[in-house]
Amino acid sequence: MSESESARILIDTRRVISEISPLLFSGFAEHLGRCIYEGIYDPASPQADDSGLRKDVLAALRELNYRSMRYPGGNFVSGYRWEDGIGPTNQRPARRELAWQSIESNHFGTDEFLHFCRAIDSEPMLAVNLGTATIQDAANLVEYCNAPTGSQYADLRAANGSEVPYGVKYWCLGNEMDGPWQIGHLGAAEYGKKAREAAKLMRLHDDSIELALCGSSSSKMPTYPEWDRISLELCWEHVAYHSMHYYADNLADDTPSYLSLSAAFEDYVDTVAAVLRYVKAKNRSKHDVYLSWDEWNVWYKAREHADRRAGWTEAPHLLEEVYNLEDALVVAQWLNVFLRRADVLKIACIAQIVNVIAPILTRNESLLKQTIYYPLLMFSRMASGESLDLLVESPRYETKQFGDMPLLDVSSAYDEAAGKNAIFIVNRSLTERMPIEIHWGDVQPKRISSAHQLSGGNPKAFNSWEDPNRLTTQAIYAPKIIDGMAQMSLPPLSFTALGVEL
């Protein structure tokens, strides 16, 4: 097909890939820069509530409806002493935070985080320190969070104001332990053995918890995917998830290739999914392990302190990426990949949620929603039920990095109970409109009930404090369905979300 030709999307609700896990729409909050302090927690702001949480941030996070929230890191967790962050605030020690070289006041800790999760109706996902800490420290934290009163750490939680156990279900066994930059870095076999023993001890306190093993922190690591194989072979029966991390960039300023990064995302999933199948077979196991993509986002422009020299200050301005239109289109495609690989992907946490490589930025009195906020919002609201295997016939274009690629990137969700179908479409073309036809093969849809679009002529355009609504999702005319088919024309550089009543 040439770029001037039209495209077709064929939908059959019987062609189910998998149930869509709600946890694919999750977030990540680390003690880094202004994510916690001046982001989530800012008692000095006029937006603060009685507990110091920012009401405007809470409202934006509730709107995004993050189903779970990973905390407290990230690189931070590998040097974190969780007991520093509990008890009376005025008795908590300030410490040099070595991962990002700032000062940590510990005014926000485990209890504050868990109350924050309740405030936004999000399941907590706590990471334990497997860098400087011991497996006993990890087990003690599980006891503190989940055990009934009558033992040391459970009684300590009650003394700190929470007699009823928190019941934290999801736990991460460290962070990026394959990375030489990580405090307490371990080789794959060393990590696997420590993670296995930590998992055993943690689950003696609560055998209902679900654990995520550290996978490769990047598909570019020299140890990838051997790290994944070795650690999984050691820990397979003790974990429910295996983590993936990936940060996208356009350092080459090659927009056509950048807008085809979904090819790299899918390759990463396919490779690690193959490792999962191999290890399950080698271990002769009936147990399944799924993928947790618990750090993902675009990150390349705000690299000024990526070397972590923050100058030993509290809440330094670090990694405050400004997102543009092409970044939002990459994020939309990432979410498309989550639906297309919902068979193996069950958790995904965007890194991060406020100020630090985040969909929202804050000032003392106000909040800015960045371009990437809007695809996150559309998927979180609309992607429920089961993901569908689509037939997409699209014109193609050439990229330097990935060769011949389709101009359309598409996913779809089918919620039978609600009688709804959602369709998410990215037009990668920089210049051309794309006429499309959408056909439903096995059902007669009633109508397209909602149609929203994010688009613009300049891939580098972004939202600013001066022009906060330059790029948002706008309601557009919903095309009529005639004889099981709808037609519309997609502008270049666009993301479109359609809601369909069946």
Residue pairs with C-beta under 8 A, 6 or more apart in sequence:
1 7
1 393
1 394
1 395
1 396
2 395
3 395
3 397
3 407
3 429
3 432
4 395
4 432
5 395
6 434
6 435
6 436
6 437
7 392
7 393
7 394
7 395
7 407
7 408
7 434
7 435
7 436
7 437
8 391
8 392
8 393
8 436
8 437
8 438
8 439
9 390
9 391
9 392
9 393
9 408
9 410
9 412
9 423
9 425
9 436
9 437
9 438
9 439
10 390
10 391
10 392
10 393
10 439
10 441
11 388
11 390
11 412
11 421
11 423
11 438
11 439
11 440
11 441
12 388
12 391
12 440
12 441
12 442
13 388
13 414
13 416
13 421
13 440
13 442
13 443
13 502
14 442
15 388
15 389
15 390
16 386
16 387
16 388
16 389
16 414
17 339
17 340
17 341
17 342
17 343
17 386
17 387
17 388
17 389
18 342
18 343
18 386
18 387
19 342
19 385
19 386
19 387
20 339
20 342
20 383
20 384
20 385
20 386
20 387
20 413
21 342
21 345
21 346
21 347
22 67
22 384
23 67
23 68
23 123
23 346
23 347
23 348
24 67
24 335
24 338
24 339
24 342
24 345
24 346
24 347
24 348
24 383
25 64
25 65
25 66
25 67
25 348
25 376
25 379
25 380
25 383
26 66
26 67
26 68
26 69
26 70
26 122
26 125
26 294
26 347
26 348
26 349
26 350
27 61
27 64
27 66
27 68
27 69
27 70
27 122
27 349
27 350
27 352
27 353
28 69
28 70
28 71
28 74
28 294
28 295
28 349
28 350
28 351
28 352
28 353
29 35
29 36
29 40
29 69
29 70
29 71
29 72
29 113
29 352
29 353
29 354
30 36
30 71
30 72
30 73
30 74
30 75
30 76
30 77
30 351
30 352
30 356
31 72
31 73
31 74
31 76
31 80
31 97
31 104
31 108
32 73
32 74
32 75
32 76
32 99
32 100
32 318
32 319
32 352
32 356
33 100
33 102
33 305
33 310
33 315
33 316
33 317
33 318
33 319
33 320
33 355
33 356
34 315
34 316
34 317
34 318
34 320
34 354
34 355
34 356
34 362
35 352
35 353
35 354
35 355
35 356
35 358
36 108
36 315
37 105
37 107
37 108
37 314
37 315
38 45
38 315
38 355
38 362
39 54
39 57
39 353
39 354
39 355
39 356
39 358
39 362
40 53
40 54
40 57
40 108
40 116
40 353
40 354
41 52
41 53
41 54
41 107
41 108
41 112
41 116
42 48
42 52
42 54
42 362
42 364
43 52
44 364
45 54
45 362
45 364
45 365
46 364
46 365
47 54
47 55
47 56
47 57
47 365
47 367
48 54
48 55
49 55
49 58
51 112
51 115
52 108
52 112
53 116
53 119
54 362
54 367
56 362
56 366
56 367
57 354
57 360
57 362
57 367
58 119
58 120
60 359
60 360
60 367
60 369
60 373
61 120
61 122
61 353
61 354
62 120
62 121
63 377
64 359
64 373
64 376
64 377
64 380
65 121
65 380
65 381
66 120
66 122
66 353
66 380
67 122
67 123
68 122
68 123
68 124
68 125
68 170
68 347
68 349
69 113
69 116
69 117
69 120
69 122
69 123
69 124
69 125
69 349
69 353
70 125
70 126
70 127
70 172
70 294
70 349
71 113
71 124
71 125
71 126
71 127
72 80
72 113
72 126
72 127
73 80
73 99
73 127
73 175
74 99
74 127
74 175
74 295
74 351
75 99
75 100
75 175
75 176
75 181
75 182
75 183
75 308
76 97
76 99
76 100
77 127
77 128
77 129
77 131
77 174
77 175
78 99
78 129
78 130
78 131
78 132
78 174
78 175
78 176
78 177
78 182
78 183
78 184
79 97
79 98
79 99
79 129
79 131
79 132
79 183
79 184
80 129
80 133
81 95
81 129
81 133
81 137
82 109
82 110
82 129
82 137
82 141
82 144
84 92
84 93
84 95
84 104
84 106
84 109
85 92
85 106
85 108
85 109
85 110
85 111
85 112
86 92
86 109
86 110
86 111
86 144
86 156
86 157
86 160
87 160
89 107
92 105
92 106
92 107
92 109
93 106
94 103
94 104
94 105
94 106
95 103
95 104
95 106
96 103
96 104
96 312
97 103
97 104
98 183
99 183
99 308
100 305
100 308
100 310
100 316
100 318
101 308
101 309
101 310
101 311
101 312
102 310
102 311
102 312
102 313
102 314
102 315
102 316
102 318
103 312
103 313
103 314
104 314
105 314
110 126
110 141
110 144
110 145
111 157
111 160
111 161
111 162
113 124
114 124
114 145
114 162
114 166
114 168
117 123
117 124
123 169
123 170
124 166
124 168
124 170
125 168
125 170
125 171
125 172
125 212
125 294
125 347
125 349
126 141
126 145
126 168
126 170
126 171
126 172
127 171
127 172
127 173
127 174
127 175
128 137
128 138
128 141
128 171
128 172
128 173
128 174
128 198
128 202
129 137
129 138
129 174
129 184
130 138
130 173
130 174
130 177
130 184
130 186
130 191
130 194
130 195
130 198
130 214
131 174
131 177
131 182
131 183
131 184
131 185
132 183
132 184
135 194
135 197
135 198
135 201
136 201
138 173
138 198
138 201
138 202
139 198
139 201
139 202
139 204
139 205
140 153
141 153
142 168
142 171
142 202
142 205
142 206
142 209
143 151
143 152
143 153
143 154
143 205
144 153
144 154
144 156
144 157
145 157
145 165
145 166
145 167
145 168
146 165
146 166
146 167
146 168
146 205
146 206
146 209
147 153
147 154
147 165
147 205
147 206
148 154
148 165
149 155
149 157
149 158
149 163
154 165
157 163
157 165
157 166
168 209
169 208
169 209
169 210
170 209
170 210
170 212
170 347
171 202
171 209
171 210
171 211
171 212
172 211
172 212
172 214
172 243
172 292
172 294
173 195
173 198
173 199
173 211
173 212
173 213
173 214
173 235
173 239
174 191
174 195
174 214
175 182
175 214
176 182
176 214
176 217
176 245
177 184
177 185
177 186
177 191
177 195
177 214
178 185
178 188
178 191
178 214
178 215
178 216
178 217
178 221
178 223
178 224
178 227
179 185
179 217
179 221
186 194
188 223
188 226
188 227
188 230
188 231
189 230
189 234
191 214
191 231
192 230
192 231
192 232
192 233
192 234
192 235
193 234
195 213
195 214
195 231
195 234
195 235
195 238
195 239
196 234
196 235
196 238
199 211
199 235
199 238
199 239
200 238
202 209
202 211
203 209
203 211
203 238
210 240
210 241
211 238
211 239
211 240
211 241
212 239
212 240
212 241
212 242
212 243
212 292
212 294
212 347
213 231
213 232
213 235
213 239
213 241
213 242
213 243
213 289
214 231
214 243
215 227
215 228
215 231
215 242
215 243
215 244
215 245
215 272
216 223
216 224
216 225
216 227
216 228
216 244
216 245
216 272
217 245
218 224
218 245
218 246
218 247
219 246
219 264
219 267
219 268
219 271
221 227
225 271
225 272
225 275
228 242
228 272
228 275
229 275
229 278
229 279
232 242
232 275
232 276
232 279
232 289
233 279
233 282
233 283
236 279
236 280
236 283
236 285
236 287
236 289
237 283
237 285
237 287
239 289
240 289
240 290
241 289
241 290
241 291
241 292
241 346
241 347
242 272
242 276
242 289
242 290
242 291
242 292
243 291
243 292
243 293
243 294
243 295
244 268
244 269
244 272
244 291
244 292
244 293
244 294
244 295
244 296
245 293
245 294
245 295
245 296
246 265
246 268
246 293
246 295
246 296
247 295
247 296
247 297
247 298
247 299
247 300
247 351
247 357
248 258
248 261
248 264
248 297
248 298
248 299
248 300
248 330
248 334
249 298
249 299
249 300
250 258
250 300
250 326
250 327
251 300
252 258
254 399
254 400
254 401
255 326
255 430
255 459
256 397
256 398
256 399
256 400
256 428
256 430
257 399
257 400
257 401
257 402
258 326
258 330
259 326
259 329
259 330
259 333
259 426
259 428
260 399
260 401
260 402
260 405
260 428
261 330
261 333
261 334
262 333
262 334
262 336
262 337
262 409
263 402
263 405
264 402
265 333
265 334
265 337
266 337
266 340
266 341
269 291
269 337
269 341
269 344
269 345
272 291
273 291
273 341
273 344
276 289
276 290
276 291
276 344
279 285
279 289
280 287
280 288
280 289
290 344
290 345
290 346
290 347
291 344
291 345
291 346
291 347
292 346
292 347
292 348
292 349
293 338
293 345
293 347
293 348
293 349
294 347
294 348
294 349
295 349
295 351
296 334
296 348
296 349
296 350
296 351
297 331
297 350
297 351
297 352
297 357
297 372
298 321
298 323
298 327
298 330
298 331
298 357
298 372
299 319
299 321
299 351
299 357
300 321
301 321
301 322
302 318
302 319
302 320
302 321
302 322
302 357
303 319
304 318
305 316
305 318
305 319
306 319
310 316
310 318
318 356
319 356
319 357
320 355
320 356
320 357
320 361
321 357
321 358
322 370
322 462
322 464
323 359
323 370
323 371
323 372
323 462
323 463
324 371
324 459
324 460
324 461
324 462
325 371
325 454
325 455
325 456
325 458
325 459
325 460
325 461
325 462
325 471
325 493
326 459
326 460
326 493
327 371
327 372
328 371
328 372
328 374
328 375
328 454
328 471
328 495
329 375
329 426
329 428
329 459
329 493
329 494
329 495
331 372
331 375
331 376
332 375
332 379
332 409
332 424
332 426
332 454
332 495
333 409
333 426
335 375
335 376
335 379
335 383
335 411
335 424
336 409
336 410
336 411
336 424
336 426
337 411
338 345
338 348
338 379
339 379
339 383
339 387
339 411
339 412
339 413
339 424
340 387
340 411
342 386
342 387
350 359
350 376
351 357
352 358
353 359
353 360
354 360
354 361
354 362
355 361
355 362
358 370
359 369
359 370
359 372
359 373
359 376
360 367
360 368
360 369
360 370
360 373
361 367
361 368
361 370
362 368
363 465
366 465
368 463
368 464
368 465
368 468
369 463
369 468
369 472
370 462
370 463
371 454
371 462
371 463
371 471
374 454
374 471
374 472
374 473
374 495
375 454
375 473
375 495
375 497
377 473
378 424
378 452
378 473
378 495
378 497
379 424
379 497
382 413
382 422
382 424
382 497
382 499
383 411
383 413
383 422
383 424
384 413
384 415
384 418
384 420
384 422
385 413
385 414
385 415
385 416
385 417
385 418
385 420
386 413
386 414
386 415
386 416
387 411
387 412
387 413
387 414
388 411
388 412
388 413
388 414
390 410
390 411
390 412
392 406
392 408
392 410
394 406
394 407
394 408
395 406
395 407
395 408
395 434
396 404
396 405
396 406
396 407
397 404
397 405
397 407
397 428
397 429
398 404
398 405
399 405
405 428
406 428
407 427
407 428
407 429
407 432
407 434
408 425
408 426
408 427
408 428
408 434
408 436
408 490
409 425
409 426
409 428
410 423
410 424
410 425
410 426
411 423
411 424
412 421
412 422
412 423
412 424
413 421
413 422
414 420
414 421
415 421
415 422
419 501
419 502
420 499
420 500
420 501
420 502
421 440
421 445
421 499
421 500
421 502
422 497
422 498
422 499
422 500
423 438
423 496
423 497
423 498
423 500
424 495
424 496
424 497
424 498
425 436
425 490
425 495
425 496
425 497
425 498
426 494
426 495
426 496
427 433
427 434
427 490
427 491
427 492
427 493
427 494
427 496
428 493
429 492
429 493
430 459
430 492
430 493
431 492
432 492
433 489
433 490
433 491
433 492
434 489
434 490
434 492
435 487
435 488
435 489
435 490
436 487
436 488
436 489
436 490
437 485
437 486
437 487
438 485
438 486
438 487
438 488
438 498
439 484
439 485
440 481
440 484
440 485
441 484
443 502
444 484
444 502
445 481
445 484
445 500
445 501
445 502
446 481
446 500
446 501
446 502
447 478
447 480
447 481
447 500
447 501
448 478
448 479
448 480
448 481
448 486
448 498
448 499
448 500
448 501
449 478
449 499
449 500
449 501
450 475
450 478
450 497
450 498
450 499
451 475
451 476
451 477
451 478
451 479
451 496
451 497
451 498
451 499
452 473
452 474
452 475
452 476
452 496
452 497
453 473
453 474
453 476
453 490
453 491
453 494
453 495
453 496
453 497
454 471
454 472
454 473
454 474
454 494
454 495
455 491
455 492
455 493
455 494
455 495
456 470
456 471
456 493
457 492
457 493
459 493
461 470
461 471
462 470
462 471
463 469
463 470
463 471
463 472
464 470
473 495
473 497
476 496
478 498
479 486
479 487
479 488
480 486
481 500
490 496
